Amino acid sequence: MIPRLKPALGLAELAAALSLPRADDLERFEKAFARLMGQRHAIAVPYGRTGLALLLEALGLRNREVICPAYTCVVVPHAVVTSGNRPVFVDCEPGGFNMDLDLAEEAIGPHTGAVIATSIFGYPVDLDRLAELRQRHPQVAIIQDCAHSFAACWRERPVPREGVAAIFGLNVSKLITSIFGGMVTTDHDGLAAKLRQLSRRRLTPASRSKALRRLAYLLSTYLTFTDPIYGLVNRLERSGLLDRFVKYYDPALIDMPEDYLEGMAGVEARVGLAQIGKYHRIIAHRRKVASFYHETLQGLEGLHLPPLVPGATYSHYVPLAEDRPRLLEAMLSRGIQLGMIIEYSIPHLPAYRHSRALLRGHSLRYARTAVNLPVHWGIDQSRRERIVAELHALLKRKR
Ligand SMILES: Cc1ncc(COP(=O)(O)O)c(C=O)c1O
């Protein structure tokens, strides 16, 4: 079966994970990550969401409104709430997945402390529009959520640098991974110092048992993504038997993982460091696959292709399918797993039903129709041709 995602893990990561721990594992990963992003500082955290909660605290924000996309990962507002602030949700821009920055500006009020400008699916946020917003509202902190996009560029300008700080997630579904873990990057020395001080105060060092759990998780990831095993895992997942391991949210709950305040483990940092060496090849590969889909899937009925945008990093390639359930089932029966990335609009979830939200119906439409085609490292020429051929066989050509 062709899985919808697959981390680009090889022998280098395995060797790194099994190598002897060094006292400076985290520091080396942070330095290399900061270099990769062209930023002065990178601070390793156990999850991207932990980084966001610490960042809001380091910015001195409490009991304030934080403007978030309605269409993003639900753990983002969970971190906002955990930091003692309130999320305000803003719909997507017309014709794109990123937050509508005109609407975000409308949402700014006397209680607004920050805007989380997210480059979802690797599509760079419009930095020109964002600069206007910043100029008119200098009191509002701009946080770049680069968990999907990493170093995506808007008109050749890297996104992570255009805000007070950027946050990154590093779990196995991300462009590069450190098993779990996250990063916060910033060019501001004072903010970096505050973040480091806060991490020392709030986070406990990773225990030996966490390091072992992370290593076990990494080894099971290698196994899970080998060919015959993945089919079995997928069947178990569909039966609901793996919910405990794979379900990352409860629609009615605002919560954080139990270990969200336990620091990144050295083994995670070593794997992350090995992944940094592959970053540029991973992005080039994803761009190539996205372009291939874009060229070869034009004109199919019931499938609306996403745009190709210069500088995008394609954490996901996300067409909209008019009959998503049928498409997912039909492709799965042909051995190809498509994803249903972000199948909710956050303010429509019970947990956030009462939050302030500026909506235009886009996020709900994406929640119901978005599918993601595999763009990962394992999608070689023959696999992408097979995926395209199956889609052509299933969907009629538009007249
Ligand atoms: C857009 C986005 N932002 C932030 C995060 C938070 O990352 P983490 O899962 O490491 O907390 C995620 C999660 O995967 C995400 O998809």
Ligand as a Chemical Component Dictionary entry (heavy atoms), coordinates in Angstrom:
data_LIG
# 
_chem_comp.id                   LIG 
_chem_comp.type                 NON-POLYMER 
_chem_comp.pdbx_formal_charge   0 
_chem_comp.three_letter_code    LIG 
# 
loop_
_chem_comp_atom.comp_id 
_chem_comp_atom.atom_id 
_chem_comp_atom.alt_atom_id 
_chem_comp_atom.type_symbol 
_chem_comp_atom.charge 
_chem_comp_atom.model_Cartn_x 
_chem_comp_atom.model_Cartn_y 
_chem_comp_atom.model_Cartn_z 
_chem_comp_atom.pdbx_ordinal 
LIG C1 C1 C 0 -0.119 23.941 11.792 1  
LIG C2 C2 C 0 0.405  23.349 13.074 2  
LIG N1 N1 N 0 0.870  24.160 14.030 3  
LIG C3 C3 C 0 1.348  23.700 15.190 4  
LIG C4 C4 C 0 1.396  22.351 15.454 5  
LIG C5 C5 C 0 1.897  21.881 16.794 6  
LIG O1 O1 O 0 2.909  20.961 16.734 7  
LIG P1 P1 P 0 3.046  19.812 17.844 8  
LIG O2 O2 O 0 2.192  18.664 17.398 9  
LIG O3 O3 O 0 4.500  19.489 17.811 10 
LIG O4 O4 O 0 2.597  20.372 19.128 11 
LIG C6 C6 C 0 0.904  21.458 14.504 12 
LIG C7 C7 C 0 0.857  20.026 14.814 13 
LIG O5 O5 O 0 1.104  19.104 14.314 14 
LIG C8 C8 C 0 0.414  21.958 13.265 15 
LIG O6 O6 O 0 -0.042 21.145 12.311 16 
# 
loop_
_chem_comp_bond.comp_id 
_chem_comp_bond.atom_id_1 
_chem_comp_bond.atom_id_2 
_chem_comp_bond.value_order 
_chem_comp_bond.pdbx_ordinal 
LIG C1 C2 SING 1  
LIG C2 N1 SING 2  
LIG C2 C8 DOUB 3  
LIG N1 C3 DOUB 4  
LIG C3 C4 SING 5  
LIG C4 C5 SING 6  
LIG C4 C6 DOUB 7  
LIG C5 O1 SING 8  
LIG O1 P1 SING 9  
LIG P1 O2 DOUB 10 
LIG P1 O3 SING 11 
LIG P1 O4 SING 12 
LIG C6 C7 SING 13 
LIG C6 C8 SING 14 
LIG C7 O5 DOUB 15 
LIG C8 O6 SING 16 
# 
